Every structure is written in C-alpha cells, then in structure tokens.
C-alpha cells in the first residue's frame, strides 16, 4: 500500500509545471544564433515569454558586442533535465563544450530562475548569481516579469532594476523572429 501511495505522489511531483527564466546571448553571428536558439526552445517547450533584445559590450573579456535577452517558459523537466536540454541546444548551435568561461559564444543559454527555488539543485545554482549582477540579465528580466520577486532579495525585478547601478553599457535593439518584430529600441 505504501509503495502505491509513494508511486502516486512521485507521479504527481513529476508532472508539476515550473515557470523558468533563461538568459540567452550570442556574440558570433548574433542575430542568426539568437533566432535559432529561440526556434529550438519554442520547438521543445511551446509558447515563450520574450523580453526585448539588448546589445551590450562583452563582460569579463575583450570581444565583439553581444545580443542578450531573457525568455520565460513552462516545463515539467527537472532542473537537471532542463540543464541538459539547454546544453544540447547550445552544442547543436555551435557552442564549444568546455570553452573558457569568458569567451565568444555562438549561443549561450543560462538557467536564471526555476520557480522560486533557492540553492544548488542538480549542480545548478538557483537563482543564478548574475541575475543581480549583470545589466544584460536584470534589465530584460525586469521588463519580462516586473512584479515577480527575486527569491533571495525579496524585491520585484522592476525595483531591482530601478536601483541598479553599474558601468555596464546596454541598449535595446531591433530584432525580428519568425517574421515579427519582438524588439525595438
């Protein structure tokens, strides 16, 4: 009887849908790779919430300008399964596994938030530290989900962005995806 109840509980837990936020970036054939990343995520997860697309200088190394955005989606995948899925998408689109952390990228997809989970889950730090540290993450996240609270800071992303100060240069750009304009300055 206990085994049946445990299996039912595990089945319910496995079907819980999480709201997830991902950071996407590219500085090599940027427009193409960002579009291909969105295509792959849309094919795998369906409907996506999209921030505007921002152009920014490289952070941590000298390199060409990046395009960055934040995407929200819903998934039944665990943190580990989702992490593996986005790594496969990156590699499928030219990402070199085990490349230096601060180096050019065809496609970079980072798991920023998984519901309001806090801590290290399946080897992934949640929420991702750069949410509060990098303008190219915080500004688009504040646009996509302005009233959502950061699970550690306990303040809405809109407020966190309004109070953000950094020398990072960032500006919105025009971006078309699947024949429609998803971003304007």
SVG drawing of the C-alpha trace seen along z (x, -y; Angstrom):
<svg xmlns="http://www.w3.org/2000/svg" viewBox="-2 -53 42 55">
<polyline fill="none" stroke="black" stroke-width="0.4" points="0.0,0.0 2.8,-2.5 4.6,-1.7 1.4,-2.6 1.0,-5.9 4.7,-6.7 4.4,-6.0 1.3,-8.2 3.0,-11.0 6.1,-10.8 3.9,-10.7 2.2,-13.9 5.5,-15.6 6.9,-14.7 4.0,-16.4 4.4,-19.7 4.9,-22.5 7.7,-25.0 8.0,-28.6 11.5,-29.0 13.5,-32.1 16.5,-31.6 19.1,-34.2 20.1,-33.9 23.2,-35.5 25.4,-35.5 28.3,-37.4 29.1,-35.3 26.7,-35.6 24.4,-37.0 21.1,-37.6 21.1,-34.1 22.2,-32.2 19.7,-34.0 16.9,-33.2 18.0,-29.6 18.1,-29.4 14.5,-30.8 13.4,-28.3 14.8,-25.4 13.3,-26.5 9.9,-27.1 10.0,-23.7 10.8,-22.0 8.7,-24.0 6.0,-25.7 5.0,-29.2 7.8,-31.5 7.7,-34.8 10.2,-37.2 12.0,-40.3 13.3,-42.8 16.8,-42.1 19.7,-44.1 23.1,-44.8 26.0,-45.0 29.7,-45.1 31.4,-41.9 31.8,-41.4 34.9,-39.7 36.9,-39.7 37.6,-41.8 35.3,-40.7 32.6,-41.8 29.2,-43.1 26.6,-40.6 22.9,-40.3 21.1,-39.3 17.5,-38.6 15.5,-36.7 12.9,-34.1 10.3,-32.5 8.7,-29.1 6.9,-26.4 8.3,-22.9 7.8,-19.6 11.5,-18.9 13.6,-18.8 16.4,-21.3 18.9,-18.6 16.9,-17.6 16.4,-21.2 20.0,-22.0 21.0,-19.0 18.4,-20.1 19.7,-23.6 23.3,-22.4 22.3,-20.2 20.6,-23.1 23.8,-25.2 26.1,-22.5 23.6,-21.9 24.1,-25.5 27.9,-25.7 28.8,-26.1 32.1,-24.5 31.8,-22.4 34.3,-23.3 35.3,-26.5 36.7,-29.2 34.0,-30.9 34.8,-34.4 35.0,-33.8 33.0,-34.4 29.7,-32.4 27.5,-31.3 24.7,-30.6 24.8,-30.8 21.7,-29.8 21.7,-30.2 19.1,-28.9 18.4,-32.0 15.3,-31.0 13.3,-27.8 10.1,-28.8 11.3,-30.3 13.9,-27.6 16.9,-28.7 20.1,-26.6 22.1,-24.2 19.9,-21.7 21.4,-19.1 24.7,-21.1 22.9,-24.3 22.9,-27.4 19.4,-28.9 18.7,-31.7 21.8,-32.4 24.0,-35.0 24.3,-37.1 20.6,-38.0 21.5,-40.7 25.0,-41.5 24.6,-41.9 22.6,-44.6 22.1,-42.3 20.2,-39.9 18.4,-42.2 17.0,-44.8 15.4,-42.3 14.1,-40.3 12.6,-43.4 10.7,-44.0 9.5,-40.4 8.4,-39.9 8.5,-43.3 6.4,-42.4 7.9,-38.9 10.2,-39.0 13.7,-37.7 13.5,-34.7 16.5,-35.8 16.4,-39.6 12.6,-39.6 12.2,-42.6 10.5,-42.9 12.7,-42.9 11.3,-46.2 12.6,-47.7 15.9,-45.9 16.5,-47.4 15.4,-50.9 18.0,-50.7 20.7,-49.1 24.0,-50.9 26.8,-49.7 29.1,-50.9 27.9,-48.1 26.7,-49.6 23.5,-48.1 20.9,-49.3 17.8,-47.7 17.9,-46.9 15.5,-45.9 15.1,-42.2 12.8,-40.1 11.9,-36.5 9.6,-34.3 8.6,-37.2 7.6,-39.5 9.3,-42.3 9.9,-41.2 12.2,-44.1 12.5,-47.8 14.8,-50.4"/>
</svg>
